[in-house]
Amino acid sequence: MAQPHPLTFAESARGTIGLEWELALVDVDSGDLRQVAEPIIEAVAPPGGGEHPNIKQELLLNTVEVVSGINTTVDGAATDLDRAIEEIRGITDPLRVELLCAGTHPTARWRRQKVTNKQRYATLIDRTQWWGRQMLIYGVHVHVGIEDPAKVLPIMRALLTVVPHLQALSASSPFWGGDDTGYASNRALIFQQLPTAGLPFQFETWGQLEQYVGDMMHTGVIDTFDEVRWDIRPSPRLGTIEVRVCDGTTNAMELRALAAMVHCLVEHFSRMLDAGEDLPTMPSWFVQENKWRSARYGMDAIIITDRAANEELVTDSVARWVEDLLPIARDLGCEQDLANLRVVLRLGASYQRQRAVARRNGGELDAVVGSLIREMRAGRPLPNPARGA
């Protein structure tokens, strides 16, 4: 074994929240992806040079990422993103470029996409080759501040019990390169093909995590901790837990609702620790099975809910979690955002709405792209007539 790599967890105020939202750049006329991230990044750069605090480059030139500052509420973080998107649209509208988000673009071909000219991206593609070049995927990341480093690993293990809930609610990647994959979230399975991506290990102590990082660095798997791309990971540099489970959300309302659920879950588990209560955990094989079920079946998944192997329809479990978390949501100022998960339960998740659009248009996926663009502009999920909404 190598020497452990010290990881100092930064001081962070309890319950602070930050959001990251990866957005696709889409040609208005063709609906295909446009490789125009570089001129956008240049146009929004501060006059004195450097990087825009809320608009970032990503792996591919068809993508920009909007990130919030450190906030105390979901509303504050989401407002940061709204302002960044408005600034981007001031540049993209004259270029006839629209913004779109889903776990995957329904029709785009990965072979046609260009990689951002940065060394870290070149290194990633050189190492991962065919799988790395296929990372034509989009996600949402939620950071929540943890005031006590001793809480980080227990809360992470508890969050693994709700991975299928977050994945099913956010699932928005049924299509890949023009084909229906049969999955609600094809992104979930594509992304875990990268080294160090996928579900995290359930470490019991911080020392075990430091040993893992030391081993991975010694053997050349990673150069920095940021290259650990788990679905849920600690962010020692920021003093947060980062939840990366969710597919890219197609609109601001769903983004806020999912962020509210994560925010409330972390606070719920933190309060349990304060009260001296044991947090829920499940064996790794149940967690892994739940991830596959929610990726495959989405809102129709029957998930494993506890160590005793009890099972339940994921939508029933989500509905109960929303009810249980509402008092915490009131304390955190995100009650309406959390309650909006009921809208998703009623209208269907994005993958269901996308398939409904495809069916109404004889399988034509250009219509699906159009619906995703409209949802981004509307800031809310558009009704699915197939569900009587």
RODRENSE-867278 format. One record per atom (N, C-alpha, C): residue in three letters; x, y, z. Coordinates in steps of 0.2 Angstrom, whole numbers, plus 5000, padded with zeros to 4 digits. Layout:
<rs>
ALAXYZ ...
</rs>
This chain:
<rs>
MET500449945000 MET500050005000 MET500450065000 ALA500250114997 ALA500550184996 ALA500450225003 GLN500850275003 GLN500750325009 GLN500050355008 PRO499650365013 PRO498950395013 PRO499150465010 HIS498650495007 HIS498650565004 HIS498250605009 PRO498550655012 PRO498150695017 PRO497650735013 LEU497050735016 LEU496450775013 LEU496150815019 THR496350885018 THR496050925023 THR495350955021 PHE494850945025 PHE494250965023 PHE494151035026 ALA493951085021 ALA493951155022 ALA493351165027 GLU493451225030 GLU492851245034 GLU492351275030 SER491751255032 SER491151275028 SER490551285033 ALA490151335031 ALA489551345035 ALA489051285034 ARG488651265039 ARG488151215038 ARG487651235033 GLY487451185029 GLY486851195024 GLY486951255019 THR487551275018 THR487651315012 THR487551275006 ILE487451305000 ILE487251264994 ILE487551304988 GLY487751264983 GLY488051284977 GLY487751234971 LEU487651264966 LEU487351224960 LEU487851224954 GLU487851174950 GLU488251174944 GLU487751144938 TRP487651174933 TRP487151154928 TRP487551154921 GLU487651094918 GLU487951084911 GLU487451094906 LEU487551144901 LEU487151164896 LEU487351144889 ALA486951114885 ALA487151104878 ALA487051164873 LEU487451174868 LEU487351234864 LEU487051204857 VAL486551224855 VAL486151194850 VAL485951244844 ASP486051224838 ASP485951264832 ASP485151274831 VAL484951334831 VAL484251344830 VAL483951314824 ASP484251304819 ASP483951284813 ASP483951204812 SER484551174814 SER484651104813 SER484451064819 GLY484451094825 GLY484351064831 GLY485051024834 ASP485551024830 ASP486150984831 ASP486551034836 LEU487051004839 LEU487551034843 LEU488051084839 ARG488151144842 ARG488651184839 ARG489251194844 GLN489851194840 GLN490451194844 GLN490651264845 VAL490351304849 VAL490451374850 VAL490551394857 ALA490751354861 ALA490851364868 ALA491451424869 GLU491951414865 GLU492551454866 GLU492351534865 PRO492051554859 PRO491851624858 PRO491451644864 ILE490951604867 ILE490551624872 ILE490951634878 ILE491451594880 ILE491851604886 ILE492251664885 GLU492551674879 GLU492951734878 GLU492451794879 ALA491851794876 ALA491451854877 ALA491251874884 VAL491151824888 VAL490951834895 VAL491551844900 ALA492151844897 ALA492751844902 ALA492751914905 PRO492951924911 PRO492951994914 PRO493452034910 PRO493352104910 PRO493852144906 PRO494552144908 GLY494652134914 GLY495352124916 GLY495752054915 GLY495352014912 GLY495551944911 GLY495351894916 GLY495451834915 GLY495251784920 GLY494651754917 GLU494351714922 GLU493751674921 GLU493151704924 HIS492551694920 HIS491951724923 HIS491751674929 PRO491551704935 PRO491451674941 PRO490851624940 ASN490351634935 ASN489851584935 ASN489751554928 ILE490151564924 ILE490151524917 ILE490751494916 LYS490751424915 LYS491451394914 LYS491451344908 GLN492051334906 GLN492151284900 GLN492051214903 GLU491851164898 GLU491851094900 GLU492251054895 LEU492150994895 LEU492550944891 LEU492450954884 LEU491850964881 LEU491750974874 LEU491551044873 LEU491651064866 LEU491551134864 LEU490851144863 ASN490351094863 ASN489651104863 ASN489351124869 THR489751134875 THR489451134881 THR489751194885 VAL489351234889 VAL489551274894 VAL489251254901 GLU489551274906 GLU489251254913 GLU489151324917 VAL488551324919 VAL488451384924 VAL488451364931 VAL488751394935 VAL488851384942 VAL488651434947 SER488351424952 SER488151474957 SER488751494962 GLY488651544965 GLY489051564971 GLY488851524977 ILE489151534983 ILE488951504989 ILE488351534992 ASN487851494993 ASN487251524995 ASN486951495001 THR486451525004 THR486151485010 THR485451455008 THR485251475002 THR484551445000 THR484651424993 VAL484151374991 VAL484151354984 VAL483951414980 ASP483451454982 ASP483251514978 ASP483851554976 GLY484351564981 GLY484951614980 GLY485351574974 ALA485451514975 ALA485951474970 ALA485651474963 ALA484951464963 ALA484651464957 ALA484551534953 THR484551584957 THR484551654954 THR485251664951 ASP485751644954 ASP486451654951 ASP486451614944 LEU486151554944 LEU486151524937 LEU485751564932 ASP485151584935 ASP484751624930 ASP485051684927 ARG485451724931 ARG485851774929 ARG486351754924 ALA486751704925 ALA487251684921 ALA486951664914 ILE486351624914 ILE486051604908 ILE485851664904 GLU485551714907 GLU485351774904 GLU485951804900 GLU486551804904 GLU487151834900 GLU487351794894 ILE487251734895 ILE487451684889 ILE486951694883 ARG486351704885 ARG485851714879 ARG485951784876 GLY486251824879 GLY486451894875 GLY486951874870 ILE487351824871 ILE487851804866 ILE487551754861 THR487251704863 THR487051654859 THR486451664855 ASP485951714857 ASP485351724853 ASP485551754846 PRO486051804845 PRO486251824839 PRO486651774835 LEU486851724838 LEU487251674834 LEU486751614832 ARG486151624833 ARG485551574832 ARG485751504835 VAL485951514842 VAL486151454846 VAL485651454852 GLU485351404853 GLU484851394859 GLU485251354864 LEU485051354870 LEU485251324876 LEU484751264877 LEU485051204879 LEU484651144880 LEU484951104885 CYS484651064889 CYS484951024894 CYS484450954894 ALA484850904894 ALA484550834896 ALA485150794897 GLY485050734900 GLY485650694901 GLY486050674895 THR485650674889 THR485950664883 THR485550704878 HIS485950724872 HIS485550754867 HIS485250694863 PRO484650704861 PRO484250644858 PRO484550614851 THR484850664847 THR485050644841 THR485850654839 ALA486150684843 ALA486850704842 ALA487350644842 ARG487850644837 ARG488350594837 ARG488950614840 TRP489250574844 TRP489850584848 TRP490450594844 ARG490450554839 ARG491050564834 ARG491150634831 ARG490650674831 ARG490650734828 ARG490850794833 GLN490950774839 GLN491050824844 GLN491850844845 LYS491950904846 LYS492650924847 LYS492750944855 VAL493450924857 VAL493650924864 VAL493950994865 THR493751024871 THR494051084873 THR494851074873 ASN495251124871 ASN495951124870 ASN496251144877 LYS496251094882 LYS496551104888 LYS496851034890 GLN497451044893 GLN497850984894 GLN497550934898 ARG497150954903 ARG496750904907 ARG496250864903 TYR495950894899 TYR495450854894 TYR495850814889 ALA496350834887 ALA496750794882 ALA497050734886 THR497250744892 THR497450684896 THR496950634897 LEU496350664899 LEU495750614900 LEU495650574894 ILE495550604888 ILE495450574882 ILE495950524880 ASP496550544881 ASP497150494879 ASP497150434883 ARG496950444889 ARG496850384894 ARG496250344893 THR495650374892 THR495050334892 THR494850314885 GLN495150344879 GLN495050324873 GLN494250324871 TRP494050264868 TRP493350264865 TRP492850284870 TRP492850264876 TRP492350284881 TRP492450354883 GLY493050384884 GLY493050454885 GLY492850494880 ARG492850474873 ARG492650514868 ARG491850514868 GLN491550464871 GLN490850454871 GLN490550494877 MET490850534880 MET490550574886 MET490150634884 LEU489750624879 LEU489250674877 LEU488650674881 ILE488750694887 ILE488250684893 ILE488250754897 TYR487650764900 TYR487550824904 TYR487250804910 GLY487450844916 GLY487250834922 GLY487150894926 VAL486950884933 VAL486850934938 VAL487150914944 HIS487550954947 HIS487950944953 HIS487650984959 VAL487550964964 VAL487351004970 VAL487850994976 HIS488151054978 HIS488551054984 HIS488251074990 VAL488351044996 VAL488051065002 VAL488551065007 GLY488651125011 GLY489151135016 GLY489051085022 ILE489551055024 ILE489551015030 ILE490051045035 GLU489751065041 GLU490151105046 GLU490651055050 ASP490550995050 ASP490950945054 ASP491250895050 PRO491850885048 PRO492150835044 PRO491950765046 ALA491750755053 ALA491650685055 ALA490950665052 LYS490550715050 LYS489850695047 LYS489850675040 VAL490450695036 VAL490450685029 VAL490350615027 LEU490750565029 LEU490650495027 LEU489950465029 PRO489750475035 PRO489050445037 PRO488550475033 ILE488550545031 ILE488050575027 ILE488050545020 MET488650535017 MET488750505011 MET488450435010 ARG488650395015 ARG488350325015 ARG487550325015 ALA487250375019 ALA486550385020 ALA486250405013 LEU486650445010 LEU486350475003 LEU486350414998 LEU486750364999 LEU486750314994 LEU486050274994 THR485750284999 THR485050245000 THR484550284996 VAL484650344994 VAL484150384990 VAL484450394983 VAL484950364981 VAL485250374974 VAL484650354969 PRO484250304969 PRO483750284964 PRO483250344964 HIS483050374970 HIS482550424970 HIS482750484965 LEU483350504966 LEU483650564963 LEU483750544955 GLN483950484954 GLN484050464947 GLN483450454943 ALA482950424946 ALA482350424943 ALA481950484942 LEU481950534947 LEU481650594946 LEU481950634940 SER482650634940 SER483050674935 SER483150644928 ALA482950574928 ALA483150544921 ALA482850574915 SER483350594911 SER483150634905 SER483550604899 SER483850544899 SER484250524893 SER484050454890 PRO483450454888 PRO483250394885 PRO483550374878 PHE483750434875 PHE483950424868 PHE484650434867 TRP484950404862 TRP485750404861 TRP485850394854 GLY486150454851 GLY486250454844 GLY485650434839 GLY485050454841 GLY484450444837 GLY484050384839 ASP484350344843 ASP484050274845 ASP483750284852 ASP483150244853 ASP482850244860 ASP483250184863 THR483650194869 THR484050144872 THR483650094876 GLY483050114878 GLY482650074883 GLY482750094890 TYR483250134891 TYR483350154898 TYR483050224899 ALA482950244905 ALA482750304907 ALA483350354908 SER483850324910 SER484450364911 SER485050324908 ASN485150334901 ASN485750304898 ASN486450344900 ARG486350404902 ARG486950444905 ARG487250404911 ALA486850384915 ALA487050354921 ALA487550294920 LEU487450254915 LEU487850194913 LEU488450214909 ILE488350264905 ILE488950294901 ILE489450324905 PHE489250364910 PHE489750404914 PHE490150354918 GLN489850304921 GLN490250254925 GLN490750214922 GLN490850224915 GLN491350184912 GLN492050224913 LEU492050284915 LEU492650314916 LEU492950294923 PRO493650284923 PRO493950264929 PRO493750314935 THR493650284940 THR493450314947 THR492750354946 ALA492350334941 ALA491750364941 ALA491250304944 GLY490650324945 GLY490150284947 GLY490050284955 LEU489750234958 LEU489550234965 LEU490250244969 PRO490250274975 PRO490850284979 PRO490850224983 PHE491450214986 PHE491550154991 PHE491250184998 GLN491050135002 GLN490750155008 GLN491250155014 PHE491750205014 PHE492250205019 PHE491950225025 GLU492250195030 GLU492050205037 GLU492450265041 THR493050275039 THR493450325042 THR493750365036 TRP493950425038 TRP494250475034 TRP494950445032 GLY495250415036 GLY495950385035 GLY495850335029 GLN495350295029 GLN495250245023 GLN495250285017 LEU494850345017 LEU494850385011 LEU495450415009 GLU495850435013 GLU496550455012 GLU497050405009 GLN496950345012 GLN497350285009 GLN497150275002 TYR496450275001 TYR496250264994 TYR496550314989 VAL496550374991 VAL496750424987 VAL497550424986 GLY497950404991 GLY498650394991 GLY498750334986 ASP498450284986 ASP498550224982 ASP498350244975 MET497850274974 MET497650294967 MET498150344964 MET498450394968 MET498950434965 MET499650404964 HIS499750354969 HIS500450314968 HIS500450274962 THR499850244960 THR499750204954 THR499650234948 GLY499550304948 GLY499450344942 GLY498750344939 VAL498250324944 VAL497550324941 VAL497350394941 ILE497550434946 ILE497350504947 ILE497950544948 ASP497850614947 ASP498450654949 ASP498150704954 THR497550714954 THR497250754960 THR496550724962 PHE496350744968 PHE495650714970 PHE495050734966 ASP495150794962 ASP494550804958 ASP494450754953 GLU494950714951 GLU494850664946 GLU494450604949 VAL494250604955 VAL493850554958 VAL493150574956 ARG492750544952 ARG492150564949 ARG491550524951 TRP491550514958 TRP490950474960 TRP490350514960 ASP489750474960 ASP489050494960 ASP488950544966 ILE489250524971 ILE489250564977 ILE489950564980 ARG490250624981 ARG490950624983 ARG490950684988 PRO491450684993 PRO491650744997 PRO492050794992 SER491950854994 SER492450904990 SER492850934996 PRO493350904998 PRO493750935003 PRO493951005002 ARG494151024996 ARG494351094995 ARG493751144996 LEU493151124995 LEU492551174997 LEU492251165003 GLY492351105006 GLY492051085013 GLY491351065012 THR491151035006 THR490551015004 THR490450935003 ILE489850915003 ILE489750844999 ILE489450864993 GLU489650834987 GLU489450854981 GLU489050794978 VAL488350804976 VAL487950754974 VAL487950764966 ARG488150714963 ARG488250714955 ARG487750664952 VAL487250634955 VAL486850584953 VAL486450604947 CYS486150664947 CYS485650684943 CYS485850694935 ASP485450664931 ASP485450684924 ASP485350764923 GLY485550784918 GLY485450864917 GLY484750874916 THR484450924920 THR483750944920 THR483650984915 THR483050984912 THR482851014906 THR482551084907 ASN482451104914 ASN482151164915 ASN482351184923 ALA482251254924 ALA482451274931 ALA482051254936 MET481351244935 MET480951214940 MET481151144943 GLU481351104938 GLU481551034941 GLU482251044944 LEU482651084941 LEU483351094944 LEU483251114952 ARG482751164953 ARG482651184959 ARG482351134964 ALA481951094961 ALA481551044965 ALA482050984967 LEU482550964963 LEU483050914964 LEU483550944969 ALA483751004968 ALA484251034973 ALA483851044980 ALA483251054980 ALA482951064987 ALA482950994990 MET482750944986 MET482750874989 MET483450854992 VAL483950874988 VAL484650854991 VAL484850904997 HIS484650964997 HIS484751005002 HIS484450985009 CYS483850965008 CYS483450935014 CYS483650875016 LEU483850825012 LEU484150765014 LEU484750765018 VAL485250815016 VAL485850825019 VAL485650845026 GLU485250895027 GLU485050925033 GLU484650875038 HIS484250835035 HIS483950785038 HIS484450735041 PHE484850705038 PHE485350665040 PHE485850695045 SER485950755044 SER486450795049 SER486050805056 ARG485450815056 ARG485050825062 ARG485050755065 MET484950695062 MET484950635065 MET485650625068 LEU486150645065 LEU486850635068 LEU486850675075 ASP486550735074 ASP486550785080 ASP486250745086 ALA485650705084 ALA485250675089 ALA485550615092 GLY486150595089 GLY486450525091 GLY486150465088 GLU485750475082 GLU485450425079 GLU485850395073 ASP485750325072 ASP486150295067 ASP485750315060 LEU486250325055 LEU485950345048 LEU485850275045 PRO485350285040 PRO485150225036 PRO485750205031 THR485850145030 THR486350125025 THR486150055022 MET486450045016 MET486249975013 MET486949945010 PRO486949875010 PRO487449845007 PRO487649875000 SER488249874998 SER488449894991 SER488049864986 TRP487949794986 TRP487649764981 TRP486849784980 PHE486549814986 PHE485849834985 PHE485949904982 VAL486449944984 VAL486550014981 VAL486650004973 GLN487049964971 GLN487249954964 GLN486649924960 GLU486249884963 GLU485649864960 GLU485149914959 ASN485049954964 ASN484550014964 ASN484750064958 LYS485450074958 LYS485650124952 LYS485450094946 TRP485550024944 TRP485350004938 TRP484650004937 ARG484249984942 ARG483549984941 ARG483250054940 SER483450104943 SER483250174942 SER483450194935 ALA484050174933 ALA484250194926 ALA483850164921 ARG483750104922 ARG483350064917 ARG482550084917 TYR482250084923 TYR481550094923 TYR481350154925 GLY481750204928 GLY481550264930 GLY481050264935 MET480450304933 MET479950314938 MET479550244939 ASP479650194935 ASP479350134936 ASP479750084940 ALA480350104942 ALA480750054946 ALA480450034952 ILE480549974954 ILE480449944960 ILE481149944964 ILE481249984969 ILE481849994972 ILE481849954979 ILE482549944981 ILE482649914987 ILE482649964992 THR482349964998 THR482250025002 THR482650015009 ASP482949955010 ASP483249955017 ASP483749895017 ARG484049885022 ARG484549825023 ARG484149755023 ALA483449765025 ALA483049705025 ALA482849685018 ALA483049715013 ALA482849695006 ALA482049715005 ASN481749755009 ASN481049775007 ASN481049815001 GLU480549814997 GLU480549844990 GLU479949884990 GLU479949944985 GLU479449984985 GLU479450024978 LEU478950044975 LEU478950084969 LEU479250144970 VAL479750164966 VAL480150224968 VAL479650294969 THR479150294965 THR478750354965 THR478350354972 ASP478150304975 ASP477850294981 ASP478350324987 SER478950294986 SER479450314991 SER479650394990 VAL479650414984 VAL479850494983 VAL479250534987 ALA478650514985 ALA478050544988 ALA478150554996 ARG478350494999 ARG478350495006 ARG478950535009 TRP479550535005 TRP480050575007 TRP479850655006 VAL479550675001 VAL479350745001 VAL478950765007 GLU478450725009 GLU478050735015 GLU478450745021 ASP478950695022 ASP479350695028 ASP479850755028 LEU480050775022 LEU480550825022 LEU480250895022 LEU479650905021 LEU479350975021 LEU479451015027 PRO479450995033 PRO479651035039 PRO480351065038 ILE480851025036 ILE481551045035 ILE481551095029 ALA481151085024 ALA481151125018 ALA480851195021 ARG480451195025 ARG480151265028 ARG480751295031 ASP481151265035 ASP481751295039 ASP482251315034 LEU482351285028 LEU482851305024 LEU482651355018 GLY481951365018 GLY481651415014 GLY481551385007 CYS481451325006 CYS481351294999 CYS480751244999 GLU480251265003 GLU479651225004 GLU479251214997 GLN479251274993 GLN478851264987 GLN479251224982 ASP479951234982 ASP480351194977 ASP480351124978 LEU480351104985 LEU480251034986 LEU479551004984 ALA479051044986 ALA478351024984 ALA478351014976 ASN478751054972 ASN478651044965 ASN478850974963 LEU479150934967 LEU479350864965 LEU478650824963 ARG478150854967 ARG477450824965 ARG477250834958 VAL477450894955 VAL477250914948 VAL477650854944 VAL478250844945 VAL478650794941 VAL478250724942 LEU478050704948 LEU477750644949 LEU477050644945 ARG476750704944 ARG476150704940 ARG476250704933 LEU476750744930 LEU476850754923 LEU477250704920 GLY477650664925 GLY478150624922 GLY478850654922 ALA479350614923 ALA480050634922 ALA480150654915 SER480750684914 SER480950704907 SER480950654902 TYR481250594904 TYR481250534899 TYR480550514897 GLN480050524901 GLN479350504899 GLN479050554895 ARG479250614896 ARG478950674892 ARG479250674885 GLN479950654885 GLN480250654878 GLN479950594874 ARG479850534877 ARG479550484873 ARG478850494871 ALA478450534875 ALA477850554873 ALA477850594867 VAL478350644867 VAL478350694861 VAL478550644855 ALA479050604856 ALA479250554850 ALA478650524847 ARG478250494852 ARG477650454850 ARG477150494846 ARG477050554848 ARG476550604845 ARG476850624838 ASN477450614837 ASN477750644831 ASN478050584827 GLY477750524827 GLY477950464823 GLY478650444824 GLY478950454830 GLY479650434832 GLY480150484829 GLU479950544827 GLU480350594825 GLU480750634831 LEU481350624831 LEU481750654837 LEU481850724837 ASP481850754831 ASP481950824830 ASP481450864834 ALA480850834835 ALA480250864839 ALA480450854846 VAL480850804848 VAL481050804855 VAL481550854857 VAL481950864852 VAL482450924853 VAL482150984854 GLY481651004850 GLY481251064850 GLY480851064857 SER480651014859 SER480251014866 SER480751034872 LEU481351004871 LEU481851014876 LEU482051094876 ILE482151124870 ILE482251194870 ILE481751234873 ARG481051214871 ARG480551254874 ARG480451244882 GLU480651184884 GLU480651184892 GLU481151224895 MET481751224892 MET482251274895 MET482051344895 ARG481751364889 ARG481451434889 ARG480951444894 ALA480451394894 ALA479851404899 ALA480051404906 GLY480651364908 GLY480851364915 GLY480451314919 ARG480051274915 ARG479651224919 ARG479551164914 PRO479351104917 PRO479151054912 PRO478451064909 LEU478451044902 LEU477851054899 LEU477450994899 PRO476751004899 PRO476350954901 PRO476350894895 ASN476250834898 ASN476250774894 ASN475550754893 PRO475250764887 PRO474550744885 PRO474450674887 ALA474950634886 ALA474750564887 ALA474650544894 ARG474750584899 ARG474650574906 ARG474050614908 GLY473650654903 GLY473050684905 GLY473250754909 ALA473850774908 ALA474050834911 ALA473850894907 
</rs>
